[in-house]
Each structure stands twice: as C-alpha cells, then as structure tokens.
Amino acid sequence: MSMRSLVMRIVVVSAFLCAPVGANAGPLSALDEKQIIAVVQSQLKAFAAEDAEKAFSYAAPNIRALLGTADNFLEMVRSQYDVVVHPVSVVFLKPKGDGALSVIKVQLTDEDGDVWTATYTLQRQKNKQWRITGCALAEALGSMV
C-alpha cells in the first residue's frame, strides 16, 4: 500500500467518524432511515456496475474534494474496500443519528464467505440529500456456513 493510499484511507475513514452527531437536529425520521439506506444501497449498486461517476455522486463534498475525480474514488475503493465493490450479500442495520449526521452499519459477505462490517457515516447536505462522508471496514468474527 502506498503512502498516498494509506493517507487517503485514513482521511476518508476518519472524515466524520470523530464528528459529534448534531445536537440540535432532532432524531432520524423513518423517511431519513429509508433515504440513508437508499444512498448506501445505490452506491453499492454503482460500484457493482463499475459506474464510477454514479458511485462518486453519493460521496459528500469532503470526499469529492479529497479525491478529485470519480476514477480516483473508484480506484481507492477497489484497492482498499474490495468487498464493498463485489459483495455476495448485503444486510443493512438500522441507521443511528439525528437529522444532520448518521451512522449505519452494513454487513457484507465476500466471495470466500468472510463477513465484514462497513460502518458508513453520512451527512445531510444543504439540499436535504444524504451523502456519504466516510466508511470504516472491519472483518467480523466468523464466516458464513
């Protein structure tokens, strides 16, 4: 892994993981939960279709500014988060957060049957759309049988 890849991964993962959930925004509504899941699900579909532009469109401005182009974004994801690009199965857990920031955990299974947990952070933009601000990937304990 190159130093640039490592730095990009650290920045992407930590961009908003340390940010406090907005104190005054109110709880997530059922509509917020559906929209948050839809954004992550749509990005996963775009990755599976190798549609860099579409996948990049779900990234928040901080990620877009950091990586610059859709091709850079897709290359970083392919090299650091392969299971996100080609999962065998995907299970969404209930999003947490408030009306401004959210965290959602997604269980992904890779081709070898290994289970991973992707923790996505999202932020509501000024246009009211949810966009992904970061993703931390960790191998879960165990494999599918």
N, C-alpha and C positions, 0 to 999 in steps of 0.2 A: 504494500500500500504506500503510495507516495505521500509526502508531507502535505501536499495540497489537498489530496483526497481526505487525509486524516483531519485536517483543519476544517474542510467543508463539512465533513460528517459531524464533527463536534459542534460547529456553529448551527447546523441545521437541527440537530437533535436538541440542543440547549436553547435555541432561539426564544422559546416561550415556556419551556418546562419550569423555569425558575420564576416566571411571572406569576404574581398572585391572581387568583380569579377575581374579576371585577366586583368590588364590594357593594356597589350601588346599582347593579344592573338588573337584579331580580333573578329568580330561578329559571331554569330551562323550561320552556313550554313543550307540550307534546309535538307541536309543529317544529320547534327548534331541534328536538331529538331526531325527527324524521329527516330534516334538512341536513343535519350533521352526518347522519348515516349515509344519506344520498350523495353527499360530496365525496366522502371517502370511497364509497362503492363506485362512484363514477370515475374517480381517479384510478382505482384498481382495474376497472374495465379498460380504461385508456392505456394503462401500462400493458395489459394483456394483448391489446391490439397494436402495440408498438406505436401508438399515436402520441408522440412527444408533445406536440402543441396542445392537445386536449388535456393531457395529464398536467402539463405546466399551468394550464388555465385555472386549476384548482389550488395552486400554491398562492400563499399570501404574498403581499408586496416585499416583505423582508427576504423571503426565499428567492423570489424573482430577481430582486436586486443583487443578491449574493451570487447567484449562478448565471445570471445574464441571459442565457438562451435556453430554449426548450431542449435542444440537443445536449447541452451541458447537464441539464437537470436529469434527463433520461440516462445519460452515461453514468452519473453519480449514483442514481438509484440502481441501475443494473450492477454496478461494481460493489455496492455496499449493502443492498437490500434485495437480493435476488428473489427471495421468497415472496416479496411484495409484487414482483413483476409476473411471476408464474405460480401462484398458489394452486394447490389441488383442491383445497376447501377453505372457506372463509366463514367465521362466525363473529358477529358484532355483539359486543356487550353494551349495556345501557350507558349512554353518554352522561358525564357529570359536568357540572359547571354552573354558569349563570348565563344571562342574556348577552354577555360580551365575550367570554372565553369559555372554552370547553375542552375536556379531555375524553377521549373514547379509546377503549382497548379493543383490539381486534385479534382474534386467534386465527392464525394462518397455519395450514399444514403444507409442508413441501413435498416434493416427489418421493422422498425417502421415508415419508411418514412422520418426520420430526415436526413437532408442534412449536410454533413461535408466537410470541405476544408482541404485537405492534401497538405502541401507545402513541396515538396521534393527539396533537394539540391543534386547536382551531380557534380562530378569532373572527368575530362578526365585523365585517367591513362597513364603511360609511354607507354603502349602497344596500346594507342589510343582508348581504350574502355572506355565508360562512366560507372561510378559506383556511387551508392547512398551513400552520406555522412551523410544524416540526413533526418528526416521527422518531421514536426510540424503539429499536428492535431487540428483543431478548429471547433466547431459546427457552422454551418452557421445559419443565421436568417431565420427561417421558415422551413416548411416541404413540401414534395411533396403532391399533392392533388390526 
